[in-house]
Amino acid sequence: MARANITTRGTPAIIVRTDTAKLRSRASPLNLLFMGLALFFLWIAVGELQITARFSNLFYLNATLTQQDSSNAVAIGRYAAQADAVATSNECRADVLAGGLTFVLRDLDLQNSVDQYDAWAAAMTRADHYITHALSCSPADGDLWARLAMIRQASSENAEQLSSLMSQSALLAPSEMYVLRARFFVWRKATIATLDRSADTVERDIRTVLNYGQPNDIIDVLGNAGVNLKPHILAAWKLIPAGRLAALRTQHIDPATL
């Protein structure tokens, strides 16, 4: 009896069908989706690495900035100028924004509007542009609204505009102490017109500090408040619970000492 020839010419049909099935499996919609996602995430990762490399100086120097370094006006000004690229390139990564903001604000602090008006004006413009860009990225950041209020107040105080900016900051960050400190930087310098227009907001801020602040924070934030802010402190003081007032007085905190 002749043996069956199992090695026929060409590729057996069963193998052809199997290979075709494998190709179809590899090219299935699910596999294509996974491949597409992998390429997408790779593209994102490469982009993030490029951003990190581009702004690496801002990251490193922001993390290692010392008091001595922060007094170096030339170096701070150089890196503040580099931070312009963050805004002009519409970069919204949080760590990049924070790194640039440190240098932009420190550069402004080091300027002298009397002796070097042009440099001060340029630093003001840069800071306003930078913070406005940062707010377009993070509009719910109450600290940024307070920072913008600082800049606008320093250039030319407009009671209606300043009241609006501070109200937005208070709405978004009503009790964070570091944001309250930023707002009181503005409140302490504000005109009577601004404070009167913002009476509800400023007195709510004062009550928050009195009700929840540590004694040192209260003294730092409200001490030596000035004649414009003092009436609002007295008005807010009247609404603090009696038990809290007694506790504050044991720490030598009362309207007469603020």
Secondary structure as GFF3:
##gff-version 3
##sequence-region A 1 258
A	DSSP	alpha_helix	13	26	.	.	.	ID=ss1
A	DSSP	alpha_helix	29	54	.	.	.	ID=ss2
A	DSSP	alpha_helix	56	64	.	.	.	ID=ss3
A	DSSP	alpha_helix	67	70	.	.	.	ID=ss4
A	DSSP	alpha_helix	73	88	.	.	.	ID=ss5
A	DSSP	alpha_helix	94	109	.	.	.	ID=ss6
A	DSSP	alpha_helix	117	137	.	.	.	ID=ss7
A	DSSP	alpha_helix	142	155	.	.	.	ID=ss8
A	DSSP	alpha_helix	159	172	.	.	.	ID=ss9
A	DSSP	alpha_helix	177	187	.	.	.	ID=ss10
A	DSSP	alpha_helix	192	197	.	.	.	ID=ss11
A	DSSP	alpha_helix	199	212	.	.	.	ID=ss12
A	DSSP	alpha_helix	215	222	.	.	.	ID=ss13
A	DSSP	alpha_helix	230	237	.	.	.	ID=ss14
A	DSSP	alpha_helix	242	250	.	.	.	ID=ss15
A	DSSP	three_ten_helix	255	257	.	.	.	ID=ss16
###
